[in-house]
Structures are given as C-alpha cells and as structure tokens.
Amino acid sequence: MGTYRLEALGALGDPTRRECTAVRVKLDTPIAPGARGSVAFDVDIRVPRHQRDRFGRGGKDVALLSNAIPAIAHREHDRWRLDRWFGEGEAWTYPAAEWRVRLRAPERVRIAAPGVPQPDGWRLLLDGRDYSFAAGALRRAFAEVAGVDVTAWAPRAAPREKLRKALEVTKKRLPQLVELFGPFGWPDLQVVVTESTAMEHSALIMTPPDGYIVVHELAHEWWFGSVGDDQAGAPWLDEAFATYAEEAVRGQRPWCRRPGAGARFVTRGVDFFRGRPIDYGAVYFDGACLLDRLEHRMGRHTFRAALRAYAIAHRYGWSTGAAFRAAMDAATPKPLGPLWRRFRVQ
C-alpha cells in the first residue's frame, strides 16, 4: 500500500488529523474574502510499488501520482466538500486555481508534469483543477499540435510503438477537439502512456495508446479541465461529453437511436453508484445518448455550435445540468422538454 503522511504544518494553524487525506486547519487569524494567507506543511508520499493504478505503478520503474498534490477544499452551501474516494471513477470538485510547482528528481529520473517552466525553476499552471504528474524511467517525444506544446511520455521498458501511436493519435485528434469545443485550455499538454489507468488531469492525461481512449481522455481536458463540474454530484457533465467526443471526432455511429433503461441513471451522483457500480456505465453511454438525441433533435450544426459556445462561455468556470439545459433550449426553437424529462435533467 502507498502512504500519505502529513509531517508538519505551520504558519496559520495546526492539523487536527494526520495520516489521512483531509486535514482541518484552524487559522490563527480569519482571512477575509479576496485576501491572501498561507499554510506551510511537509508531505511524505510513498507510491505503492505493486499497485497498478492512477496512484501507483505506471510501468516498469514508473510512478503515477494522480491527485497526489494537496489542494485546498472549497465550501458549498455552508459545508466543506470532502467527497469520499470513488474507485469506479472520480469524485473531485476542484475550482480552477494557479499552481506554482517546483519538482526535483535524481539525474536518471524524468518527470512528466504540466505547466510552463519559469526562469526560476518553477512550473506555472494557470487555471488548473489539480496538479498531477508521473516520474521514473521515461522516454519522450515532442510535437506542436494546434498551437499546443505536446510531450508524450512512456516507460523506457515499453515498446517505442506505444509512444509513437499515442502521439500520432494526439496529433490527429486534438485539432478536431479544438474545432468541436473551442481553444485548448493551456499552452502545454503532457500525454503519459501507461497500461495502468486512463485518467484526466489539468494539462496532463494518463492513457493507454488505444485511439478511442486517448480521444476520451483528451476530451476531458475540456470537460472537467477547462469546463469544470461536480464530478461527485453530477459526473455525467464530463463523462458523457468525453464519451460523445469519441464518436464525434472518430466518425463512428451514434451511441443510440433512442433512450434506453439507463437514461434514468444519467444524472445520478457517485454516491448512488457506490452500491450498484455495474450501472455506472450509464453516466458514460446513456449520457452520450442524451447528447446524440439532442444533436438529432436540434440538427448537427445547431447543436455543435451551441455546444462549442457553451464550452467557451464556461471556460475555467463551472458547468451544471441546469446551465447546459438552458443553453441548449436557447439555441433552438424546437422543444427539448421530452428529452430533459426522459434523462431527468433538472
């Protein structure tokens, strides 16, 4: 098992809990809205050696550190958002923030990390939801794609073909996604090729080299990345859109021709699926079916124009079911009420 130990905390308070992933900090002095403060602490993170996962081994001599860097919890409706881990997907609720990170490693260890390198050695990631990275015995390849500096990484022990394939898919599909959803959210993108997971992060994805998975994770750079959402309460707002993107840019058939039984589960949160994980696929596939049906009802040109405008309008902000519904309703004179009711979009 990996470990995550808080070693010390100072500046504004003391922790009341240790060796956990949530630490309450009691401030010495309250911070007014819009004001600044600081909290300093040391964290010792031990990545599990024998666990192949987003936080674990990403290949021979490669560690994946997904959501390992601490983030400040945010408060909604007079409560802190401390959603429990959900192994079938994600349960994160990150507002966009500025990340300044300095990573140092032994000479033979390479780090795949997002952010623009600064003259002082720090990496700057603006409007990031999280900060995740990979480290170890990695090889890399570069390309400029749609104005984005792309670096693809793979374990040195893996066949070179996997690195080449993932980069080629990115070179082909990223411009299509830019056309579909609007400008990419950051000047750089890291593509970490691994068979251990498929996971999205701000300006970084972890993915096998398979074409449809790369497309799905790239689409998350909009849906979750630049267009944030409540992944715990409404995971369909990123998973359905990323699944729809697989079809839209790869020219495959629509996910459905009519809503199925899973439509009633699309807008459920992850707590609903903890006891019935087998139904979690509805968030992806029946959610994409909703988008297919909207496209069919509104017409492809109208729907895709409205979808792109919605993504741009909510760039670095927050998407909700109500906001998406209102945007689509405003884009067409055709009634969409039956679809919203069938998929239970409020």
Secondary structure as GFF3:
##gff-version 3
##sequence-region A 1 346
A	DSSP	beta_strand	3	10	.	.	.	ID=ss1
A	DSSP	beta_strand	40	46	.	.	.	ID=ss2
A	DSSP	beta_strand	55	59	.	.	.	ID=ss3
A	DSSP	beta_strand	62	65	.	.	.	ID=ss4
A	DSSP	beta_strand	75	76	.	.	.	ID=ss5
A	DSSP	beta_strand	79	80	.	.	.	ID=ss6
A	DSSP	beta_strand	97	101	.	.	.	ID=ss7
A	DSSP	beta_strand	110	112	.	.	.	ID=ss8
A	DSSP	beta_strand	116	117	.	.	.	ID=ss9
A	DSSP	beta_strand	123	128	.	.	.	ID=ss10
A	DSSP	beta_strand	133	136	.	.	.	ID=ss11
A	DSSP	beta_strand	138	145	.	.	.	ID=ss12
A	DSSP	beta_strand	148	155	.	.	.	ID=ss13
A	DSSP	alpha_helix	160	181	.	.	.	ID=ss14
A	DSSP	beta_strand	188	193	.	.	.	ID=ss15
A	DSSP	beta_strand	199	201	.	.	.	ID=ss16
A	DSSP	beta_strand	204	207	.	.	.	ID=ss17
A	DSSP	alpha_helix	211	219	.	.	.	ID=ss18
A	DSSP	beta_strand	227	228	.	.	.	ID=ss19
A	DSSP	alpha_helix	236	250	.	.	.	ID=ss20
A	DSSP	three_ten_helix	261	265	.	.	.	ID=ss21
A	DSSP	alpha_helix	270	273	.	.	.	ID=ss22
A	DSSP	three_ten_helix	277	279	.	.	.	ID=ss23
A	DSSP	alpha_helix	281	298	.	.	.	ID=ss24
A	DSSP	alpha_helix	300	313	.	.	.	ID=ss25
A	DSSP	beta_strand	317	318	.	.	.	ID=ss26
A	DSSP	alpha_helix	321	331	.	.	.	ID=ss27
A	DSSP	alpha_helix	337	342	.	.	.	ID=ss28
###
